[in-house]
Amino acid sequence: QQSKGLHKRKLAEPDHFVAKCAWCEQKRSITRELNVEHYRPKAEVTEWVGTPSPDIKEPPKQLECDTGYWWLAFSWNNFSLACDVCNQHWKRNLFPVRPPRLACTEGVEAKEQVLLLDPASDFCTSDHFAWDPLSGRIRGISDEGKATIITCGLNREELLRCRVKVATDTLRATKELLRAWRMKGRD
């Protein structure tokens, strides 16, 4: 028997509900691989221990530094969809801001200088990131870009491989297009 409603479907039906993670932009199944991510953590806020490298292979160690933004727990503007790896393994409750960190009290979000780019906001990626197509590595060219790369592990191996494949496929398609265009000019 089939249930009605957007979130209910027959078990035999293929899983075709796919979206991208707000952080790594990898396609993931909405029903199995995406979590509701709170941009500003709701229960507690942590910060990095030390100064991690953008090329770290494991999530940075974190230190609890304050209570969370509890008043934003149900704010739509604080929600994104994020994959398990970005949300639970890398970002967790990290929320980098420029020092000094202000106490987490209602209204602090208007005063603090956030370093983590908000995936739901408008920003020009080229103002914050540069890409190396040969290695797939992202380089932060702003403090916000650097903090976002470290916080979400955007230079992890899986993502580097995907970016190199996209760059290689794009280069191959461009060469084929140019070859076809030149051949057409000879006709």
Buried (B, 14 or more C-beta within 10 A) or exposed (E): EEEEEEEEBEEEEEEEBEEBBBBBBBEBEEEEBBBEBBBBBBEBBBBBEEEBEBEBEEBBEBEEBBBBBBBBBEBEEBBBBBBBBBBEBBBBBBBBBEEEBBEBEEEBBEEBEBBBBBBEEEEEEEEBBEBEEEEBBBBBEBEBBBBBBBBBBBBBEEBBEBBBEEBEEEEEEEEEEEEEEEEEEEE
